[in-house]
Amino acid sequence: MTAVAEGVDTASIGLLLQQRHDETAEQVRRLRAQAASMLVAHDAGAGDAADVGTVAAETAEQAMVTMALQEQLARLQAALGRLDSGTLGRCERCAVQIPLTRLQIMPWATHCVPCQSIVDRHR
């Protein structure tokens, strides 16, 4: 087993990533199912203007949450790819090892904290 960062092996990080990936994928699936059932329920009854507004607001909110979860899912999938290629845990900007504490909190991290600050400033 190769080390991803000091004190963390690829198996434990891989397990954490896979668990978070599966949880996020399930959340996305549930939200999509809820949105579909809301639309079916709305289509089944005419409702009044307030009902239409409520459904529209709830649908928009679910769409935003779903989009954020899909972005998170993409980050997790990319991290699993980096794990497979052996590059997980190395900063993409300066190539130093990403600290263990950062990987434990954000196992999909692609930058160390100083480089992430630089990247965030340039967005």
C-alpha positions in Angstrom: 0.0 0.0 0.0 1.4 3.4 -0.9 1.1 6.4 1.2 -1.2 9.2 0.0 0.0 11.5 2.8 1.9 10.9 6.0 -0.1 8.5 8.1 -2.9 7.8 5.5 -2.9 4.9 3.2 -4.7 4.7 -0.1 -7.1 2.1 1.1 -8.5 4.3 3.9 -8.7 7.4 1.7 -10.3 5.2 -1.1 -12.8 3.9 1.4 -13.7 7.4 2.6 -14.0 8.7 -1.0 -16.1 5.7 -2.1 -18.4 6.1 0.9 -18.9 9.8 0.3 -19.4 9.2 -3.4 -22.1 6.6 -2.8 -23.9 8.8 -0.2 -23.8 11.8 -2.6 -25.1 9.7 -5.5 -27.9 8.4 -3.3 -28.8 12.0 -2.3 -28.9 13.1 -5.9 -31.1 10.1 -6.8 -33.6 10.9 -3.9 -33.8 14.5 -4.9 -34.5 13.7 -8.5 -37.2 11.2 -7.4 -38.8 13.9 -5.1 -38.7 16.4 -7.9 -40.4 14.0 -10.3 -43.1 13.1 -7.7 -43.7 16.8 -7.0 -44.3 17.4 -10.7 -46.6 14.4 -11.0 -48.6 15.5 -7.9 -48.8 19.1 -9.3 -49.9 17.9 -12.7 -52.6 15.7 -11.1 -54.4 18.6 -9.5 -54.8 22.1 -10.9 -54.3 23.9 -7.5 -54.4 27.6 -7.1 -51.8 30.3 -7.8 -50.2 29.8 -4.4 -49.8 26.1 -5.0 -48.2 26.8 -8.4 -45.8 29.3 -6.7 -44.9 26.9 -3.9 -44.2 24.1 -6.4 -42.1 26.4 -8.5 -40.1 27.6 -5.5 -39.6 24.1 -4.2 -38.6 22.8 -7.6 -36.0 25.6 -8.0 -34.6 25.0 -4.6 -34.3 21.3 -5.3 -32.6 22.0 -8.6 -30.0 24.2 -6.9 -29.3 21.5 -4.2 -29.2 18.8 -6.9 -26.7 20.8 -9.0 -24.4 21.4 -5.9 -24.5 17.7 -5.1 -23.8 16.8 -8.8 -20.7 19.1 -8.6 -19.7 17.4 -5.4 -20.2 14.0 -7.1 -17.9 15.1 -10.0 -15.2 16.1 -7.5 -15.5 12.7 -5.7 -15.3 10.9 -9.1 -12.2 12.9 -10.1 -10.6 12.1 -6.7 -11.3 8.4 -7.2 -9.6 8.7 -10.6 -6.5 10.4 -9.0 -6.5 7.6 -6.4 -6.3 5.0 -9.2 -3.6 6.9 -10.9 -1.6 7.4 -7.7 -1.7 11.2 -7.7 -4.2 11.7 -4.9 -2.8 13.7 -2.0 -0.3 15.8 -4.1 -1.0 19.4 -4.7 -1.7 20.0 -8.4 0.0 23.4 -8.2 3.2 22.9 -6.2 3.3 19.0 -6.0 3.8 18.9 -2.2 1.9 16.4 -0.1 -1.5 17.8 1.0 -1.6 17.7 4.8 -3.3 14.7 6.4 -5.9 16.9 8.2 -7.0 18.5 4.9 -7.4 15.1 3.3 -9.4 13.8 6.2 -11.8 16.7 5.9 -11.7 17.0 2.1 -10.3 13.8 0.6 -11.0 15.2 -2.9 -8.7 18.2 -2.3 -6.5 19.0 -5.3 -4.4 21.8 -3.6 -2.6 22.4 -0.4 -4.1 25.3 1.6 -1.6 28.0 0.5 -2.1 27.0 -3.2 -5.9 26.8 -2.8 -5.9 30.4 -1.5 -4.0 31.5 -4.6 -6.4 29.6 -6.9 -9.4 31.0 -5.1 -8.1 34.6 -5.5 -7.8 34.1 -9.3 -11.3 32.9 -9.8 
